[in-house]
Amino acid sequence: MGVTFTKLFSSITESTVWCESAGTRLTWITMLAMADRTGRVFGSIPGLANRARVTVDEARTAIESFMSPDPDSRTKDHEGRRIEVIDGGWRLLNHAKYRALRDDEARKEYKREWIKERRRSESTVDRNGPPYTQADAYTDKSSKPRQRARSTEPRTGKPKDLEKILGEDGSEKLKAILIEAARRDEQS
């Protein structure tokens, strides 16, 4: 027997299945738990009754109820029927619809984990080894990092121009910092 997982929505307590007998409710939840990823439930009525811990008659009544139209069902697909007979068991008719539903939190958590894994797999940094430094990039000890080329064009931004740009309502501290930086650039 394979391991399966079925999300049980809390809205089941507002469904018409929840208004049924205890044996029918147990049979339905057991079928949800037994369903494979395509919504197929393989078994016989006695086997299902044994898994659901209900009598064979309770399981038979539940199966008849699930195959019958339900005018009060919240889901009008298939006239409210929940299952159909297939070779070797039953198919849950709305299984794909409910399987596709995911709450926002589950979707966000999945996306966070996916991004985290993707970043980890694409990372070129060996987190277990020594840290990578710029010095590691130079294989020849005589080579040096290239210096940034200075512009040969004359500067147009003078300290006085900055005062005009910032105006009266500019921050005094910001003006002082920018003016000082411009003066240093002129001197070098």
HUURBEL-V616367 format. One record per pair of residues at least 4 apart in sequence whose C-alpha atoms are under 8 Angstrom apart, sorted by the first residue. I is the first residue (numbers start at 1). J is the second residue. D is the distance in whole Angstrom. If there is no record, write none. Layout:
BEGIN
I:J:D + I:J:D
END
This chain:
BEGIN
4:33:7 + 4:34:7 + 4:35:7 + 4:36:6 + 4:37:7 + 5:33:7 + 6:32:6 + 6:33:6 + 6:35:8 + 6:99:8 + 7:99:7 + 8:12:8 + 11:15:7 + 12:17:7 + 12:18:7 + 13:18:6 + 14:18:7 + 15:19:7 + 15:73:7 + 15:74:7 + 16:20:7 + 16:72:7 + 16:73:6 + 16:74:8 + 17:24:8 + 17:25:6 + 17:28:8 + 18:25:6 + 20:24:6 + 20:25:6 + 21:25:6 + 22:26:6 + 23:27:6 + 23:54:6 + 23:55:8 + 23:58:6 + 23:59:7 + 23:62:7 + 24:28:6 + 24:58:7 + 24:59:7 + 24:61:7 + 24:62:5 + 25:29:6 + 26:30:6 + 26:52:6 + 26:53:8 + 26:54:8 + 27:31:6 + 27:48:7 + 27:49:7 + 27:52:5 + 27:54:7 + 27:59:6 + 27:62:7 + 28:32:6 + 28:62:8 + 29:33:6 + 30:34:6 + 30:48:8 + 30:51:7 + 30:52:6 + 31:35:6 + 31:41:6 + 31:48:8 + 34:41:6 + 34:42:8 + 35:39:5 + 35:40:5 + 35:41:5 + 35:42:8 + 35:92:8 + 36:40:5 + 36:41:7 + 38:95:7 + 38:96:7 + 39:91:6 + 39:92:5 + 39:93:7 + 39:95:5 + 39:96:7 + 40:89:7 + 40:90:6 + 40:91:4 + 40:92:6 + 41:89:6 + 41:90:5 + 41:91:6 + 41:92:8 + 42:88:5 + 42:89:4 + 42:90:6 + 43:47:6 + 43:48:6 + 43:88:6 + 43:89:5 + 44:48:6 + 44:88:7 + 44:89:6 + 45:49:6 + 45:56:7 + 45:59:6 + 45:60:6 + 46:50:6 + 46:56:5 + 46:59:8 + 47:51:6 + 48:52:6 + 48:59:7 + 49:53:6 + 49:54:5 + 49:55:6 + 49:56:5 + 49:58:8 + 49:59:5 + 50:54:6 + 50:55:8 + 50:56:8 + 54:58:6 + 54:59:7 + 55:59:6 + 56:60:6 + 57:61:6 + 58:62:6 + 59:63:6 + 60:64:6 + 61:65:6 + 62:66:6 + 63:67:6 + 64:68:6 + 66:81:6 + 66:82:5 + 66:83:6 + 67:81:5 + 67:82:6 + 67:83:5 + 67:84:6 + 68:80:8 + 68:81:6 + 68:82:8 + 69:78:8 + 69:79:5 + 69:80:5 + 69:81:5 + 70:79:6 + 70:80:5 + 70:81:6 + 71:76:8 + 71:79:7 + 71:80:6 + 72:80:8 + 73:80:5 + 74:80:8 + 75:79:8 + 75:80:6 + 76:80:5 + 77:81:8 + 77:94:8 + 78:82:8 + 78:93:8 + 81:93:7 + 82:92:6 + 82:93:5 + 82:94:7 + 83:90:6 + 83:91:5 + 83:92:5 + 83:93:5 + 84:90:6 + 84:91:5 + 84:92:7 + 84:93:7 + 85:89:6 + 85:90:4 + 85:91:6 + 86:90:5 + 86:91:6 + 94:98:6 + 95:99:6 + 96:100:6 + 97:101:7 + 102:106:6 + 102:107:7 + 103:107:6 + 104:108:6 + 105:109:6 + 106:110:6 + 107:111:6 + 108:112:6 + 109:113:6 + 110:114:6 + 111:115:6 + 112:116:6 + 113:117:6 + 114:118:6 + 115:119:6 + 116:120:6 + 117:121:6 + 118:122:6 + 119:123:6 + 125:132:8 + 126:130:8 + 126:131:8 + 127:131:8 + 132:136:7 + 133:137:7 + 134:138:8 + 138:143:7 + 138:144:8 + 157:161:6 + 157:162:7 + 157:182:8 + 158:162:7 + 158:182:7 + 158:183:8 + 159:163:7 + 159:178:8 + 159:179:5 + 159:180:8 + 159:182:6 + 159:183:7 + 160:164:7 + 161:165:6 + 162:166:6 + 162:175:8 + 162:178:7 + 162:179:7 + 163:167:6 + 163:175:7 + 163:179:8 + 166:170:5 + 166:171:8 + 166:175:7 + 170:174:7 + 170:175:7 + 171:175:6 + 172:176:6 + 173:177:6 + 174:178:6 + 175:179:6 + 176:180:6 + 177:181:6 + 178:182:6 + 179:183:6 + 180:184:6 + 181:185:6 + 182:186:6 + 183:187:6 + 184:188:6
END
